[in-house]
Amino acid sequence: MIQITMPLGFLGTVYREIRQALVDMGEMFGLLNQPAEITDKAEAPTLAVKGGAIRFEDVKFGYDASRPILKGVSFEVPAGRTLALVGPSGSGKSTIGRLLFRFYDVREGAVKIDGQDLRDITQHSLHQAIGVVPQDTVLFNDTVLYNIAYGRAGASREEIEAAAKAAKIHDFIISLPEGYETKVGERGLKLSGGEKQRVGIARTILKNPPILLLDEATSALDTQTERDIQDSLREMGQGRTVISIAHRLSTIADADEILVLDAGQIVERGRHDELLAKGGRYAAMWARQASDMQTGA
Ligand code: ATP
């Protein structure tokens, strides 16, 4: 990704925030280029967040007109609640994330936050309201301090350390020879996957967005580290509206609603126990994953 290696800051905060969004989303969704044609309306207002309720209203979308991807998706995540998206590869989970970020406009229907259509507000204010925690956090070749501070331009040292403490990475950082000044990234200290993710969580805690978009780990290993990360993500989700793209069903049992997607349609919806009792698609996915875990597949 060329953008990551470019020097930061020279175009100011707006550019930096857009770039952060692109880096996070790029990492999350494999987007290398920002799609063209998404522009703000003349004199568009900023998003007025009242709690961060998200609504998809009969959304139809395809990357090209000849191939529909989402075929009429409707759901609502009330402010402060958690929605989990599950379904086979290619079913449209990440596409929902991209539309929430308005990387593309819907072809029919609408996406709204607190009643405001995403097409009517500025993209900058939208991106400020959403924190993205990808599976694999991108680190810049800079200090760990810089890497966390990236969450919010102008944050104080105290705020950065408070975010690191909340993400349970502070003690690790101060154990490094140069503490917060330690260089990380490809040309610096290589952090483990879990440490990188904690830096990403600290970055997002510092940003303090009302809405979180989480892309959960695909790995089937149920290690202590992963459980700890899950706990941190859950803690960070408190009081925020969360959409979680889940690959492992064990991590979403406490979501307020689970949507099961297949080929761009919602084929089941409900809470974990309701869906298990129903004995349908979700229950079958659950049974399959449980047996995979047992056989170590
Ligand atoms: P996974 O679990 O594998 O990440 P997903 O459910 O997140 O899958 P999406 O990434 O939303 O699936 O993809 C849905 C469909 O859209 C797929 O058929 C995919 O090939 C297609 N698609 C995704 N991105 C693009 C793109 N940029 N251009 C064209 N088609 C795309």
Residues whose N, C-alpha, C, O or C-beta is under 5 A from the ligand:
A	BS01	ATP	Y63 I69 G87 P88 S89 G90 S91 G92 K93 S94 T95
